[in-house]
Amino acid sequence: MPPRSRAREAAFQVLYQDDLNPRGNPAFGDILIQDRLGDGDLAEFARSLVAGVRRHREEVDALLEQTAVNWSLGRMAATDRNVLRLGTYELLHGDAPARVAIDEAVELAKRFGAAQSSQFVNGILDKVMHQKIVGSG
């Protein structure tokens, strides 16, 4: 697995943990990242993804609610919801090319989600990407 993919996986796991235990101590996420990635650039990348999603969660969730027609965030599987949050954050604020952000999210959905999760994530993030293009043009 490529190094930045490992960092995204750790970030996803922290976001999933945040989602299931919203009153948990955010420092536990830092411990998870350190345990998985050690110190250095990969851990810092993972931390920046987690911090970005946390900081922009309201914006990301609103966009996902708008984009995922007939699906509220509450109806989505927690894995899908958090993969989508991470992918949407990267599309809006990340430095990776849009297709890379989508591909990385799809891989996380394949690894952690249900049988149809990767297709679901791909479809929604593709819409988010096109909305971003139209909105910025």
NORSUL-V119916 format. One record per pair of residues at least 24 apart in sequence whose C-alpha atoms are under 6 Angstrom apart, sorted by the first residue. I is the first residue (numbers start at 1). J is the second residue. D is the distance in Angstrom with one decimal. If there is no record, write none. Layout:
[[I;J;D] [I;J;D]]
This chain:
[[7;42;5.7] [7;46;4.9] [11;46;5.1] [11;50;5.6] [16;82;5.9] [53;89;5.9] [79;113;5.8]]
